[in-house]
Amino acid sequence: MSTQDAVSELRRHLGEVFRKLALQKESKVEEGHLTPDHVHMLLAIPPKYAMSQVVGFIKGKSAIHMARVYGERKRNFVGQHFWARGFFVNTVGATRTRSAPISAIKRRKIRGSSN
C-alpha cells in the first residue's frame, strides 16, 4: 500500500470516527478536511452543549481510538499526545451564512492545502 493510499484510508476511517463521536453528543459533522498536520471541521452542535464540550469529547475519544487501533499497545498512551491543546471555533448562524465555511473547507480539499 502506498503512502497516499494509507493517508486516504486514514482519512476515511477518521471521518467515520468523527461522525460517530459527534452523534454521541447529538451533533453532526457538516463538512471536514483532514491534512497530515490538522483537521478542519464544520460541526452542527445543539445549544444545550458547549462547543468546547463537544470538541473536547471528539478530540479525546478519537485520540484514544487512534492509540488503540494504530498503536502497538492496546491501552491508553499516558504522556503522549495525538492532538494539540487548543482549537479554533467560530460560529455561523442562518443557512445562508453556513455556505461560506463549507466552501472554504471544500476549497482546501481541492487545493490539498495544509492551511
C-alpha positions as CSV (number, residue, x, y, z in Angstrom):
1,M,0.0,0.0,0.0
2,S,1.4,3.4,-1.0
3,T,1.7,6.3,1.5
4,Q,-1.0,8.2,-0.4
5,D,-3.3,5.1,-0.2
6,A,-2.6,4.8,3.6
7,V,-3.4,8.5,4.1
8,S,-6.7,8.2,2.1
9,E,-7.7,5.2,4.2
10,L,-6.9,7.0,7.4
11,R,-8.9,10.0,6.2
12,R,-12.0,7.8,5.6
13,H,-11.5,5.9,8.9
14,L,-11.1,9.1,11.0
15,G,-14.0,10.8,9.2
16,E,-16.3,7.9,10.3
17,V,-14.9,8.1,13.8
18,F,-15.5,11.9,14.0
19,R,-19.1,11.4,12.7
20,K,-19.9,8.7,15.2
21,L,-18.5,10.7,18.1
22,A,-20.3,13.8,17.1
23,L,-23.6,11.8,17.1
24,Q,-23.0,10.8,20.7
25,K,-23.3,14.5,21.5
26,E,-26.3,15.0,19.3
27,S,-24.0,16.9,16.9
28,K,-23.2,16.5,13.2
29,V,-20.0,16.9,11.1
30,E,-21.4,19.0,8.3
31,E,-18.1,19.2,6.4
32,G,-14.5,18.3,7.1
33,H,-11.0,18.0,5.7
34,L,-8.1,16.1,7.2
35,T,-4.5,17.1,6.4
36,P,-1.3,15.5,7.7
37,D,-1.0,18.1,10.4
38,H,-4.5,19.3,11.2
39,V,-8.2,19.0,10.7
40,H,-10.9,21.4,9.5
41,M,-14.5,20.6,10.6
42,L,-17.8,22.3,10.4
43,L,-19.9,21.0,13.3
44,A,-23.6,21.5,13.9
45,I,-23.8,21.5,17.7
46,P,-27.2,21.9,19.6
47,P,-27.4,24.8,22.0
48,K,-27.6,22.5,25.0
49,Y,-23.9,21.6,24.6
50,A,-20.9,24.0,24.9
51,M,-18.8,23.9,21.8
52,S,-15.7,23.2,23.9
53,Q,-17.5,20.2,25.4
54,V,-18.2,18.6,22.1
55,V,-14.8,19.4,20.5
56,G,-13.0,18.2,23.6
57,F,-15.1,15.0,23.6
58,I,-14.3,14.3,19.9
59,K,-10.6,15.1,20.4
60,G,-10.2,12.9,23.5
61,K,-12.2,9.9,22.3
62,S,-10.6,10.0,18.8
63,A,-7.1,10.1,20.3
64,I,-7.9,7.1,22.5
65,H,-9.3,5.3,19.4
66,M,-6.2,6.0,17.3
67,A,-3.9,4.8,20.1
68,R,-5.8,1.5,20.4
69,V,-6.2,0.9,16.7
70,Y,-2.9,2.1,15.3
71,G,-0.7,2.0,18.3
72,E,1.4,-1.0,19.2
73,R,-0.1,-1.3,22.7
74,K,-3.8,-1.8,23.3
75,R,-4.1,0.6,26.2
76,N,-4.2,4.4,26.7
77,F,-0.9,6.1,25.9
78,V,-0.1,8.1,29.0
79,G,2.0,11.2,28.3
80,Q,1.6,11.0,24.5
81,H,-0.5,13.5,22.5
82,F,-2.4,13.0,19.3
83,W,-4.0,16.4,19.3
84,A,-2.6,19.9,20.1
85,R,-4.0,21.5,23.2
86,G,-6.1,24.2,21.6
87,F,-8.6,24.6,18.8
88,F,-10.3,27.5,16.9
89,V,-14.0,28.0,17.0
90,N,-16.2,30.4,15.0
91,T,-20.0,30.4,14.9
92,V,-22.2,30.7,11.9
93,G,-25.9,31.3,12.0
94,A,-28.5,31.0,9.3
95,T,-28.3,28.5,6.5
96,R,-27.2,31.2,4.1
97,T,-24.1,32.1,6.1
98,R,-23.2,28.4,6.7
99,S,-22.2,28.1,3.0
100,A,-19.1,30.3,3.5
101,P,-17.2,27.9,5.8
102,I,-18.3,24.9,3.8
103,S,-17.0,26.5,0.7
104,A,-13.7,27.3,2.4
105,I,-13.3,23.7,3.6
106,K,-14.1,22.4,0.1
107,R,-11.5,24.7,-1.4
108,R,-8.9,23.3,0.9
109,K,-9.8,19.8,-0.1
110,I,-9.4,20.6,-3.8
111,R,-6.1,22.5,-3.3
112,G,-4.8,19.9,-0.9
113,S,-3.7,22.8,1.3
114,S,-2.5,22.3,4.8
115,N,-3.6,25.8,5.8
